[in-house]
Amino acid sequence: MKQYLADLHIHTCLSPCGSLEMSPSEIVRRSLAKGLDAIAITDHNTTLQCPEIQSLGEIRTEGLCGRRSYAP
């Protein structure tokens, strides 16, 4: 059975808890450097970074996008 290395909880700079260093290109660069096979972007209340992450990661890693939503 093939094993995969993944990080399934990453915030970009668009999340209140994300740092300014977490741009889409930096996330993909760090993920590839760590040898990750898949990543998941879980920003708070937005999926705006998803297309950029997916286009940057298409070559070498799988990207999953979701949105962490909070009820009012």
PECOR-V479726 format. One record per residue. SS is DSSP state (A for helix, B for strand, O for the rest). OMEGA is omega in radians with two decimals (none if undefined). Layout:
{{SS:OMEGA} {SS:OMEGA}}
This chain:
{{O:3.11} {O:3.06} {O:-3.14} {O:3.07} {O:-3.05} {B:2.95} {B:-3.03} {B:3.10} {B:-3.14} {B:3.05} {O:3.04} {O:3.13} {O:3.11} {O:3.10} {O:3.12} {O:-3.13} {O:-3.14} {O:3.12} {O:3.13} {O:3.12} {O:-3.05} {O:3.04} {O:3.11} {A:-3.11} {A:3.13} {A:3.10} {A:3.14} {A:3.13} {A:-3.13} {A:-3.14} {A:3.12} {A:3.12} {A:3.12} {O:3.13} {O:-3.14} {O:3.08} {O:-3.10} {B:3.04} {B:3.06} {B:3.07} {B:-3.08} {B:3.13} {B:3.12} {B:3.01} {O:3.09} {O:3.00} {O:-3.05} {O:-3.14} {O:-3.04} {A:-3.14} {A:3.13} {A:3.10} {A:-3.12} {A:-3.13} {A:3.11} {A:-3.05} {A:-3.05} {O:-3.03} {O:-2.95} {O:-3.12} {O:3.08} {B:3.12} {B:3.07} {B:3.14} {B:3.08} {B:3.13} {B:3.09} {B:-3.07} {O:3.10} {O:3.09} {O:-3.14} {O:none}}
